[in-house]
Amino acid sequence: MTIEVSSSAFEAGATIPKKHTGEGQDVSPPLRWNTLPQGTKEIAIICDDPDAPPQKPFVHWVIYKISADQKGLPEGGIGGALEGINDFGRRGYDGCMPPQGHGVHHYHFKVYALETELDAPVGLSKDELLAVMGGSILDKGELVGTYER
């Protein structure tokens, strides 16, 4: 993984602000990335929580068909991309909402650089997106934030 992913909302390994959770405004955090490999045609992002019971990992966001020209996404924005279905059964971002008293959960914002433009409709699940991306992943990077209720 050589793509560097960051956010102005939280540092790697730090607590995700309440604003970006189900207890707050529930808007996606701003994300930035750099060092995309040469030949990148599109970008996709998956955010999931491997600490969630009983389903692991629990998917919070699936977004794809992000232009390779973009260097990030603004808070609450998708920059003309398509959003898939998360594990809440909805399209779009649904933020951190671990069970009360379950301890610290880790949220992985994974950014994928793709060598092809995906032929994909809106509303894909994480598994469907991974299948469509198949062998077209050039590189990836991730930013991990935490949250506890």
C-alpha positions as CSV (number, residue, x, y, z in Angstrom):
1,M,0.0,0.0,0.0
2,T,1.5,3.2,-1.1
3,I,-1.4,5.6,-1.4
4,E,-1.4,8.0,1.5
5,V,-4.9,8.7,2.9
6,S,-5.6,11.5,5.4
7,S,-8.4,13.6,6.7
8,S,-8.5,17.1,8.2
9,A,-11.1,15.8,10.6
10,F,-8.9,13.3,12.4
11,E,-5.4,11.9,12.5
12,A,-4.6,8.2,11.7
13,G,-5.5,6.1,14.7
14,A,-7.3,8.9,16.5
15,T,-11.0,9.3,17.4
16,I,-13.4,10.2,14.6
17,P,-15.3,13.4,15.6
18,K,-18.9,12.9,16.7
19,K,-20.0,15.0,13.7
20,H,-19.1,12.0,11.4
21,T,-21.0,9.4,13.5
22,G,-24.5,8.2,13.9
23,E,-24.6,10.2,17.2
24,G,-23.8,13.5,15.3
25,Q,-24.6,14.9,11.9
26,D,-23.6,11.6,10.3
27,V,-21.7,13.3,7.4
28,S,-18.8,11.6,5.8
29,P,-15.4,13.1,6.8
30,P,-13.3,14.9,4.4
31,L,-10.7,12.6,2.8
32,R,-7.4,13.4,0.9
33,W,-5.1,11.0,-1.0
34,N,-1.9,11.3,-2.9
35,T,0.7,9.2,-4.7
36,L,-1.8,7.5,-7.0
37,P,0.1,5.2,-9.3
38,Q,0.5,6.1,-13.0
39,G,-2.3,4.8,-15.1
40,T,-5.0,5.3,-12.5
41,K,-8.3,5.8,-14.3
42,E,-10.8,5.8,-11.3
43,I,-10.8,5.6,-7.5
44,A,-13.1,3.7,-5.2
45,I,-13.5,3.9,-1.4
46,I,-14.8,1.4,1.1
47,C,-15.2,2.1,4.8
48,D,-15.8,-0.7,7.1
49,D,-15.6,-1.7,10.8
50,P,-13.9,-5.1,11.4
51,D,-14.8,-4.9,15.2
52,A,-18.6,-4.9,14.7
53,P,-20.7,-7.8,16.0
54,P,-22.1,-10.1,14.7
55,Q,-21.2,-9.2,11.1
56,K,-17.5,-8.5,10.5
57,P,-16.6,-6.3,8.9
58,F,-19.6,-4.0,9.0
59,V,-19.7,-1.8,5.9
60,H,-20.4,1.9,6.4
61,W,-19.7,3.4,3.0
62,V,-19.2,2.2,-0.6
63,I,-18.3,4.9,-3.2
64,Y,-16.9,4.4,-6.6
65,K,-16.4,6.0,-10.1
66,I,-14.4,8.8,-8.5
67,S,-12.4,10.6,-11.1
68,A,-8.7,10.0,-11.0
69,D,-8.2,13.8,-11.2
70,Q,-9.7,14.2,-7.7
71,K,-7.3,14.4,-4.8
72,G,-10.0,13.9,-2.2
73,L,-13.6,14.3,-1.2
74,P,-15.1,17.2,0.8
75,E,-17.0,16.6,4.1
76,G,-20.4,15.2,3.2
77,G,-19.5,15.2,-0.5
78,I,-19.2,12.6,-3.2
79,G,-17.7,14.6,-6.0
80,G,-20.0,13.2,-8.7
81,A,-19.2,9.6,-7.8
82,L,-21.7,6.7,-7.3
83,E,-22.6,5.3,-3.9
84,G,-23.3,1.7,-3.1
85,I,-25.4,0.0,-0.4
86,N,-23.9,-0.2,3.1
87,D,-24.8,-2.7,5.8
88,F,-27.5,-0.5,7.2
89,G,-29.3,-1.3,3.9
90,R,-29.0,2.3,2.6
91,R,-27.1,4.0,-0.2
92,G,-24.5,6.4,1.0
93,Y,-22.5,7.1,4.1
94,D,-23.7,6.0,7.6
95,G,-21.1,6.8,10.2
96,C,-19.8,5.1,13.3
97,M,-22.4,3.7,15.7
98,P,-20.8,0.8,17.6
99,P,-22.9,-0.9,20.3
100,Q,-22.9,1.0,23.6
101,G,-20.2,-0.3,25.9
102,H,-18.6,-2.6,23.2
103,G,-15.3,-0.8,23.3
104,V,-13.2,0.9,20.7
105,H,-14.0,0.1,17.1
106,H,-11.7,0.8,14.2
107,Y,-13.0,2.3,11.0
108,H,-11.0,1.6,7.8
109,F,-11.3,4.1,5.0
110,K,-9.8,2.2,2.1
111,V,-8.9,4.0,-1.1
112,Y,-8.4,2.0,-4.3
113,A,-6.6,3.2,-7.4
114,L,-8.1,1.4,-10.5
115,E,-6.5,1.0,-13.9
116,T,-9.9,0.9,-15.7
117,E,-13.1,2.9,-15.6
118,L,-15.7,0.6,-14.0
119,D,-18.8,-0.3,-15.9
120,A,-21.0,-0.4,-12.8
121,P,-24.4,0.9,-11.8
122,V,-25.3,2.8,-8.7
123,G,-26.1,0.8,-5.6
124,L,-23.4,-1.9,-5.5
125,S,-22.6,-3.7,-2.3
126,K,-19.0,-4.0,-1.0
127,D,-18.8,-7.5,-2.3
128,E,-20.2,-6.6,-5.7
129,L,-17.8,-3.6,-6.0
130,L,-14.8,-5.8,-5.1
131,A,-15.9,-8.3,-7.8
132,V,-16.3,-5.6,-10.4
133,M,-12.9,-4.1,-9.5
134,G,-11.4,-7.6,-9.8
135,G,-7.8,-7.4,-11.2
136,S,-8.0,-3.7,-12.0
137,I,-6.7,-2.6,-8.6
138,L,-3.3,-0.9,-9.1
139,D,-2.8,0.1,-5.5
140,K,-4.6,1.0,-2.3
141,G,-4.2,2.9,0.9
142,E,-6.2,3.4,4.1
143,L,-6.9,5.7,6.9
144,V,-8.0,4.1,10.2
145,G,-10.0,6.1,12.8
146,T,-11.6,4.9,16.0
147,Y,-14.9,5.5,17.8
148,E,-16.4,4.2,21.1
149,R,-19.8,4.7,22.7
